[in-house]
Amino acid sequence: MAWFKRTPKDSRVDKKVKIPEGLWVKCNNCKEIIYKKEFERNLKVCPKCNYHFRISAGERLKLLSDNGSFKEMFSNIKTINPLDFADSMPYEERIRQNREKSGNDEAIICGEADVNKIKIVLCVLDFSFMGGSMGSVVGERLVRSVEHAMEKKTPLVIFSSSGGARMQEGILSLMQMAKTSAAIGKFKDDGGLYISILTDPTFGGVSASFAMLGDIIIAEPRSLIGFAGPRVIEQTIKQQLPGNFQKAEFLLEHGLIDMVVARKDIKETITRLLKLLK
């Protein structure tokens, strides 16, 4: 005796629903699946574990500056190939590809902006352009921005996100460390206020120069900050490093930075600092 009636094979309905691509984001830290619109409303921060995803220079400009207040400077300074360098491709071709990929013409954007109606000079490094590497143009744009801030008696704010110096420019890129550090030193001697914000990741020649020279140094939560990577350090000293080594919280605990601030609070925090210290 049949206890149930089978549905004829040809009349069954396929109930599988195809989920459109691009609706969900997987967190790199907790591996949770996040609805993309919720993720973007939360400024690309995981609502489950507070992991801060990397964002572009353009997104940072919108995050910090008042609507329509940013005016770019020194975009006419362009990268060339002074060493005629080529690795797997000519340097000019690599620059062209990164321009297309990132939407920027270089790894840094500099300009004037208002933060809650307070005028500042703002520079933002973009990791999506050759790992935010510092070449001659990055150094030159940054130094000119520092000099502009000194001339206008305006606070300077720099967001760093970089793997370090740009190998395709050899010694010319390494010289930018001394060049930018000297410019920051003159700016501070002149009484200028410099706020440095470190984001994930900040390494190499950038962390060894202007990124760590701020009057106030802020970092986003869990940002990786250092000079060499942990693997290189472990191989050099033959010791196992702490689990949170080079994370923003570790640096705060050891006095290397002043505060760790969530992305949603960056604008308000900088506003308070500018009002107190300007």
C-alpha positions, 0 to 999 in steps of 0.5 A, spaced: 500 500 500 502 506 498 503 511 503 504 517 499 503 519 492 509 520 487 509 526 483 511 524 476 518 526 474 516 531 468 511 535 472 516 536 478 518 543 479 526 545 480 526 549 486 533 551 486 534 559 486 540 562 483 543 567 487 546 573 483 553 574 483 555 581 487 550 581 492 554 578 498 561 579 501 565 574 505 569 577 511 577 576 510 577 575 518 571 571 521 569 568 514 562 570 515 557 572 509 555 579 509 550 582 505 553 587 500 549 593 501 549 592 509 557 592 508 557 598 504 553 602 509 557 600 514 563 603 510 566 596 508 567 594 515 564 587 517 558 588 522 560 581 525 567 582 527 569 589 526 574 587 520 576 594 516 577 592 509 581 596 504 578 602 501 580 606 495 583 613 496 577 616 493 573 613 498 577 616 503 576 623 500 569 622 501 569 619 508 573 625 511 572 631 507 566 635 506 562 634 500 565 638 494 570 641 498 576 637 495 580 640 490 586 636 487 593 639 487 599 637 483 596 632 478 600 635 473 606 631 476 607 624 472 611 618 472 616 617 467 621 611 467 628 614 469 632 608 469 629 605 463 626 599 468 623 593 465 621 586 469 616 582 466 614 588 463 616 595 461 615 600 467 611 604 463 606 599 461 605 597 469 604 604 470 598 604 465 595 598 467 595 600 474 592 607 472 586 603 469 585 598 475 585 603 480 582 609 476 588 614 479 594 616 475 598 615 481 599 612 488 597 618 492 592 624 491 593 630 494 589 637 495 586 642 499 579 640 503 574 642 508 573 637 514 567 640 518 569 647 515 576 647 517 581 647 512 586 642 511 591 639 506 590 632 505 594 627 502 591 619 501 595 613 499 592 608 495 594 601 496 590 599 489 596 603 485 602 598 485 601 597 493 601 604 494 609 604 493 612 611 494 616 613 487 619 619 485 612 622 483 609 620 490 615 623 494 614 630 490 607 631 490 607 629 498 613 634 499 609 640 495 603 639 499 607 639 505 610 646 503 603 648 501 600 647 508 606 651 511 605 657 506 598 657 507 599 655 515 594 650 514 594 643 518 596 637 514 593 630 514 596 624 511 593 617 510 598 612 509 597 605 505 603 602 502 608 596 501 614 601 501 618 604 496 617 602 489 623 598 486 622 600 479 625 606 481 631 604 485 635 609 489 630 614 486 625 611 490 629 610 497 631 618 496 624 620 497 624 617 505 629 623 506 626 628 502 619 627 505 622 626 512 626 633 511 619 637 509 615 634 514 621 636 519 621 643 516 613 644 517 613 642 524 619 647 526 615 652 523 609 650 527 605 646 523 600 641 525 601 634 522 596 628 523 598 621 520 593 616 519 595 609 518 591 604 515 592 597 512 597 596 511 603 601 512 610 598 511 617 599 508 619 606 506 613 609 508 613 607 515 620 609 516 619 616 514 613 620 514 608 616 516 611 615 523 612 623 524 605 625 525 604 630 531 598 625 532 599 618 529 592 614 529 591 607 526 585 604 524 583 597 528 587 591 526 591 595 521 598 591 519 604 596 521 611 595 520 617 596 516 619 588 514 614 583 514 613 578 520 616 572 516 622 576 515 623 578 522 622 571 525 627 568 520 632 574 522 631 573 529 629 566 530 624 567 534 616 566 534 613 573 534 606 574 538 600 573 535 598 580 534 605 583 532 605 589 528 597 590 529 595 597 530 593 595 537 599 592 539 603 598 537 598 602 541 600 598 547 607 599 546 607 606 545 608 607 538 602 610 536 597 615 539 590 612 538 586 606 534 580 609 531 574 606 527 573 608 520 566 611 522 569 615 527 575 618 523 572 624 521 569 626 528 576 625 531 580 629 526 575 635 527 576 634 535 584 634 534 584 640 529 579 644 534 584 643 540 591 643 536 590 648 531 
